[in-house]
Amino acid sequence: MAISRDDIAAILDEIALLLEIKGENPFKTRAYRNGAETVRNFDGDIVAKAKENDLDGIKGIGKALQEKLHELASTGKLVFHENLRGEFPEGLFELFGIQGLGPKKVRALYEKLGIDSIESLKKSCTDGSAAALPGFGKKSIEKLLESITLKEKFADLFRLGDIAHIAESMLEKLRQHPDSLRVEIAGSYRRSKEILHDLDFLVATTTPAIITQYFSELPEASSVIACGDTKASIRLANGLQCDLRAVSNQQFPFALQYFSGSKEHNVALRSRALKHGWSMNEYGFTPKDKSTPGAPAVKEEADIYRVLGLDRIPPELRENRGEIEAAEKREIPRLIELENLRGTFHNHTTASDGKNSLEEMAEAARDHGMQYLGIADHSKSQFQANGLYPERLLKQIEEIHRLNQTWDDFQLITGSEVDILKDGTLDFEDSLLGKLDYTVASIHSSFQLPEKEMTQRIIRAMENPHVTMIGHLTGRLLLKRNSYQVNIDKVLDCAARTGTIIELNCNPKRLDMDWRHWHRARDKGVMTSINPDAHSTEQLHYLAFGIRLARKGWLRREDVLNCMSLTDVQSWLKLPKDKRAQ
């Protein structure tokens, strides 16, 4: 069985978790956790090296871990991991997906109350037995019950970022089949929805039964739901359902448009087709009666829109939120592309809770073709994230200035992710913030404030002349934690008035601010910065998800700060804040 880099890292992380529950030596636990990060961030094919037992000299991977990685890469499994996992009931692993439950709390629940599933946790929270344990006060119990409710609600949903690598891998395998003429992923994935229910694959072929059989036998398939001559459905090990339709090359453009959706977009499009005298479905245009002339030939999906008197509408916009009217008026914007980015902001280093040094983050950014990288380690209130006190931040500024002397084609930009305190003041004094090139102001605490207070808290921060941008505006964690209550319209009005950037945080667990607000923000003159909130070099890849969501929000390159060149962004950052408002 083939195993990927992510699979190996996930197994090492789980070993660390299980050892922590058992109360093992913390150094042993940390070795596995560090090993997982090394595997994720290694610059090269670490799976191949592990298979060849060629891991000597790689920092963070000792002799014992080398042997385990070799076993994993060679066999696809690790006996030590399977034996360790076998010491615990299967339901216990569900508890790690509950917000607010770390290894220590899971261990206490398991040892003291025998709680080994979400169902037994829910019962102990409602009957009062969990409240008898230290650390499980009334508020903690309420939050746990809320987290359980959310998990049950989202049981069959998946984050875009969690399944993108699976989707792209399956897509490539389908494209490599000799009988595949055209292959695409349709559905919500193609429209860049942040949350998905399933994956929809579409293949043009002259041998549909061969393709459906091939699909059902892909290594990713954990079980086969159905396999017919033109349709197949499989379920992956993580529970995700994947559906395939095999169609003719002639039908492919119509099937691609139809199965891409959204339902509301398709209804509006079919209504438009009827006005031309044609019915429209996944197979083509059909005249309503014999007196109606047939539709012009369609070879590509764009032809469907052209025949209906529309500019092609990018898949990301197909939500029936004004895109058809814009396409009719030839007003579909030229959406941002990944290659438009020149740099990015809001990135962490080992100075706070990041995994890589300043130099490593800089070199990774240069490898991505960036001209600049903004550093924004946490401020002092984030003690659990090793937040910087003023003297440490000043030393980091000096270090960045020193490093910047070594590059002609790249610069680090000094910044901080400073906490917005409960009253809207900031975690650092203005005199310190004034020494930075930029500031990301973010909320990391007191999420339960009423909407009016939370909105005013953020507005007060935006009115500070040193706050360049607001980080992860609503605080949401997709499928895990709802947004806190905030009046988005009032925040956007303030952002436009004060020239404050609203970040598009493209960590796949956040994707915050939500795409549904960006069109309105753009129309108000609010700019964004697409930021990965990267805590490692590997996470710079999150920018690709940010671009997808920016496109879904109708954003153009001119709406995005980090599409500016290094020279332009440096000039922009030097402007007084009131001069930045568009």
N, C-alpha and C positions, 0 to 999 in steps of 0.2 A: 504493500500500500504506500503510495507516494505521500510524503508529508511536507508541508511548507514551513517557511521561516516563522510565520505567524502561529502555526500549530505548535511548533516547538516552544516558542516563547510563552504561549498560553499554558502549556503543560508545566513549564518551570514556575510560572506564576502560581499555578494551582498547588504545586508541591510546597512552595513557600507558605501559602495560605494554610494548608493542612498541617504543616509542621508548627505554624504559629498556634493553631487550635490545640495541638497536642502539648504546647508549652515547651517546645524544643529550644535549644540554645539560639538566641536571637542572631548570633553571627552566622550560624548555619542557615537560618531562614533568609538572612540578607544575601548570602552567597547565591541562592537560587534566584532571588529577585533581581540582583545585579546581573546574573547570568542571562535572565530573560531580556533585560534592556540591552545587553551586549549583542545578543542574537538579533534583536530588532534593528539595531543601529549599525551593525557591521557593514562596512563598505566592501561588498563582494558577495559571492555565493557561499554563504556560511553553511548551507545544507550540504552542498557538494564537498566542502572541506571536512565537515563532520563525518560524512559517509566514507571519505578516504582516510579518516583519523589523522587529519592534518591541521590540528588546532593549537599546536605548541606555540607559545609566545603571545597568544591573544590575551590582552589584559582583561581580567574579570572571569577567565575560564581556567580553573585549576585542573589538576590531573583527574580528580574524581568526576568533575563535571564534563570533562572531555570524553570520558568513557560513556557517560550517560547520553551525551549528544550523539556519539557514534552509534550507540544502540538505537536511538530514536531515528536517526537519519537512515540507518540500514534496514530497520525492521518496521518502522512506522509506529512503534510503541515502546514503552519503557516498563519493564517488570516492576521496578521499584515504585514507580508512580501508580501502577495498577494495584499493587499490594497495599500501598498507603491509602489509596482511595477506598479499597475494600474494607478498611477499618471503620468506615463511617457509613451510615445509611444514606441511600441515594438522595432522599428528600432533603438532606442537610444542605446540599449544594445549591438548592433553590434560595436558601436564606441569604446568600451573598449578593443576590440581585435586589435586596430590599434596602432602600435608602435609610441610612442611620444605623445599620448593623455592620460593625467591623468584626474582625476575627475574635477579639476578646469578648465581645458581647455574645457572639454566636457560641463560643466555648462555654460561657456561663449558662446560657439557656439550655445547651445540650447536657452539660454535666449536672446542673442543679434541678432542671425540670424535665429532662428527657425530650426536649423540643427538637424534632428532626425533620420538620416540613413547614411550609407556609401555613397549612391548615392548622397544625398544632400551635404555631406561633399566634395565629389569629385568635384561637380559643383562649390561650393563656393571657392575651392582652384584654380580652373582653370579660373573662371570669375573674380577673384580678390577681392571678397567681404570678404573672411576670412582674407586677408592681412590687413584689416582695424582694426582688433582687436589686442590689446597688446599681445605680445608673439608669434605672427604669422608672423615673418619676412620671407624674401625670402628663406633662408635656411630651416626654419621650414616647409614652404609650400612644398618645394621640397622633404623633407624627408617624409612628410605625404602622398604625391602622390606616392612616392616609396613604402611606407608601404601598401597603398591601393592596388597597383598593385600586391604586393606579396600576400596579403590576397586573392585577386581574383584568383590568380594563384594556391593557395593552398587550395581552398574552400572545396574540397572533400577529403583532406588528413588529417591524424591523426598521432600524435607522439606515438611511441611505449609505452613510459611511461605513457601516458594519458589513454590508453585503456587496459593496461595489467591486471589491477584488474578486469575489466569487462570480459575480455577474460577468465581469470582463473576461475572466478565465474561461467560463462556459461559452461565452460568445466567440472567443478565439478558436475553441475546439470545434464549434459548429462551422465556422468559416473555413477551417482546414479540411473539412470533409469534401472529397472530390465531387460529390453530387450537389453540393450547395452552390447556388448561383448568386443569391443575395441573402444576407443575414443581418438582422438588427434586433435590438431589444426594444420593445414597445412599452406601453403602459406607463405607470407612474414613474418608473425609473427613467424613461426617456424624457418625461416632463420635469425631471429633477425635483420630485416631491421629497421632502425631508423624511417622511415616514412612508413605508411601503408595506403592502399586505402580501404581495407575491411578485414574481418576475414573469414577464411575457416575452417569449422568444418567437421570432417569425423567420421562416426560411422559404426562399423561392427555390424550387427544385422540380425536376421531372420524375423523381423517384421518391414520392412522399413517404411511403411505408418504410423504406430503408432509413430515411432520416429520423422518423419517429422512433424506430427501433434503436438506432444509434444514440439518440437523446436519452432514452430510458436506460441505457447501459453506461452512461457517463459515470466516472468514478465519484462524482459529487453526489450521486443519487443514493439516498439511504433506503428509500422504498419507492415502488412504482404504484401510482394511484390508478393510472389508466394508460393504455397504449393502443391506439387504433391506426388506421391507414393514413390519416391526415392530422391527428391530434394526439398529444401525449402529455401526461402530467406526472411529475415526480416530486418527492419530498426530500429535502436535504436533512442532514443530521441535526441541524439547528431548528428544524421545524418549518423552514421556509418552503412554500409550494412554488414550483416552477412549471409553467405551461408552455407548450410549443404548438404552433400552427404551421403546417407545411402547405404552401399554396403554389400556384403556377407563377411564372415570371410576369405574365400579363396582369394577374390579380395582385401582385405584390404591392404596388403603390397604394391601392385602395385598402388593402389589409393593413398596411403600415399606418396609414392615416387613421383608420377606424380603431385599431387596437391600441393606438397611442392615446386616444381620448383627448381631453376628458369627455365624460358623457354629455355635459352641458355644452361644450364646444361642438361636439358632433351633432347634437340636436339643432343647434343654430346653423351649422353648415348644411345639414340635410334640408332644413327649411329654405335655405337660399337656393339649393339645387331644385327644389320643387317649383320655385318661381321661374326657373329656366325651363320647366317642363320635364325634369328628370327626377326619378327616385334614385337614391344613392345608398349603397351599403358596402360591406367589405369586399364585394366582388366587382363593383363597377357602377357606372351610370346606366339607367334603363329609362327610355322614353315612357312617359305616362300613357301615351296612346299613339296610334299609328300616324297621326298627323304631325306629331312632334319630331323634328329632326334629331338624329343621334348626336351625342356629345363628341367634341373633337377627341382625337387620340390622346391617351395618357400613358406616358412611359415612366415618369418619375412622380414622386409625391407632390413636388412643386407644381406640376401640371394641373393637378386637381384644383388648387387654389387659383391658378391662372384662368382655367376654364370658368370658374365661378366669379371672375372679375375681381380677384383679390391678389395682393402681393402674398408671397409665401410667408406663412406665420411660423416662426421658430417653435419647436415643440414645447419649450419651457413656458411659452405664453398662452398655451391652449387651455385656458380655464374659463372662457367666456366672461372675461373681465375687461372688455373693451377692445380686445385684439382684432376682432372681425371688423369693427367699425374703423379702427386705425388702418387695417390692411386695405379696406375699400378706399380710404382717402390717401393711400400711399404714405402713411405716417408711421409705419412700423420702424422703430429706431434701429440703428446699427448697434447691436448689443456688444458688450465687453467680451473680449477673448482672453484666454490665459496669457498669451504672448504680449498683451498690452501692459502687464504688470512690470514695474521697474524695481520694485522693492516691497517691503512690508514692515509693519510695526507690531508692537505687542508680542515680544518673544522673551523667554526666560532662560536663565543660565544657572550654573551650579551656585551662583551667589545666593539664590533663593531656593526654589524647588525644582529647578531645571536639571537635566541629566548631562548637559554638555557645557563646556567652557565657552568664554567669549570667542576665543580663537576658533574653536570647533564650529560654533554656530556661524561665524563669519565665513569660514571656508565652505561650509555647506551652502550658504546663501550664494556665494560666488559660483559654486558648481551649478546652481539653479539659474545662473545668468543674471542675478540681481545686481543692481548698482548700489544698493544700500539695505541695511537691516536695522530696524529700531529695536533697542534693548529696553525691556520694561519689567525688571524684577519687582517682586512684591515689596510693599512698604512695611513699616515696623509692626503694624497691628496684626499682620498675618504671621504670628509667631510660629504657628504650626507649619508654615511654608518657609520658615527661616527668613522672614521679611527683613529687609535692610534697615538699619538705623542710619541716621544722617552721615555719621563718619564713614560707614561702609559704602554708602552711595557716593560720597565724594571721592573715595578711593577708586570706585568703579569708573567714575567720570574721567579721572586721571588716566586710568588704564586704557580706556577707549580712545582718548586723545593720543596716547602713545602708539597704540595699534594703528590708528588711522594714518600715522606717518609712513607706514610700511606699504600702503596700497596707492596706486595711481588710478585704478579703475573701480574703486569700491570704498564705501565708508560705513562705519557703524554710527548710529545716531543715538545720543544719550537720552534716556527716558526713565520713567518709573510707572508701574501700575500702582497708583496711590489709592488707598481705601477712601471711599465716601463714608464718613461716619454718620451716625444715626440722625444728627441734626443738619447734615448737609455740608458740614465743614470737612476739611481734608486732613489726612494723616500726617502730612508734612507742612511746615510753614512755607508761606509764599517766598520767603528769601531763599530757601533751598530749591523750590520748584523753579525759580527764576534762573538757576544755574543749568537747567536741563534744556535740551532742544525741544522736547515735547513731553506731555503727560497724558497717560490714560487713567481716567478716574472710574473706579468700579465699586460696586456694592458686593460685599462678601458676608454681610451679617444683618441681623434685624430685618429678615425677609417678611415678617408678619405685619408690618405697618399698614394702616388703612391707605387706600388709594391716594387720597388727598395729601397725606403726609409724605408718602413715598414719592409722589410726583414733585412736591415742593423740595424734598431732599435732593433729588436729581437736578432740578432747576437751579437750586442754590449752587451746586457744584459747577454747573455749566456757566454760571455767571462769574465764576472766578477767572480772571484773565490768563491764568497759567494752565487751565484745563484745555488741552487740545482736542481730546476725544473722550467719549463715554464708552467704556468696555461692556460687553455682553449686557445690553440694556435691560432686559427683562429677567435675567437670572435663571432662565429655564434650563433644565437638563432633560432632553428629549426622552420620553418613555420612562422618566424617573422622577422628575420634579416639575411641577407646574410653574409658570411665570408668577412672580409676585404682582400685586395689584398696582398698576401704574397707568396714567392717562397718556397714551402714546401721542395723541394729537397735540397736547400742551407741551410735551417734551420736544416734539418736532418744531413747533412754533418757536420755542426758546432756542433750539439749535440753529434755526434759520436766522433768528435775530442776533445771536451772539457769535455766529461763525464757528460753532462747535461741531466737530465731526461726530457722527454716530457710527460706531464700529459695526462691521459685519463680521462677527466672530465666527470663523469657519471651522472651529473644532466640531467634528461631526456629532458630538453629544450636545452641542449648543445650537449652532446655525442661528445666531441671535444678533440682530433683530430679524424677526420673522419676515419672510419674503412678501407677505401680503401687505406690508406697510411701506415697502420701498418705492413703489410708483408714486405714492402720495408724497413721500419724503423728497423725492427727486423734483416733483412739481413745485415744492415749497422752496427749492434751492438748497436743500440739505445735502452735503457731501458725505461720503462714507470712506472708510479705509478697510480693505479686505485683509483681515489679520488672522493668522493661524492660532494665536495664543500658544505658540509652540513651546513645549517643555523639553524638546529634544530635536536633534537635527532631522530625524525621520519625520517629525510632525510638520515640517515645512511643506510636505506634500498636501497638507490640508487645504492649501490655497486652491487646488483644483475644485474642491467642493464649494469653496467660497465663490468662485467664478460661476459655477452652475446656479447657485442660489441668487447671485447678483443678476444674472441673465433672467431668471424667473421673476425678479423684481423690476424688470424693464430698465436696468441700469446700463449706461454707456460708459465708455472710458473716461469721458470728461466729468462724470459724476464721482469718480474714484480717485482719492488723493494719491494712492500709491501707483497710479498710472503715470504720474509726473516723473520726469527725469530727476536725477540726483541734484543737478543745478537748480531746477525749478522748485523742487520740494524744499531745498535748503532756503531758497529765497522766500517761499511761502511761509515756512515756519518762523522766519525772522519778522514777518509782518506783525504789527499789533493786532490783537485778536479781532477788534472791531473792524479792521480793514479786510478781514478774510471773508466776511459774509458776502454771499453772491448777490 
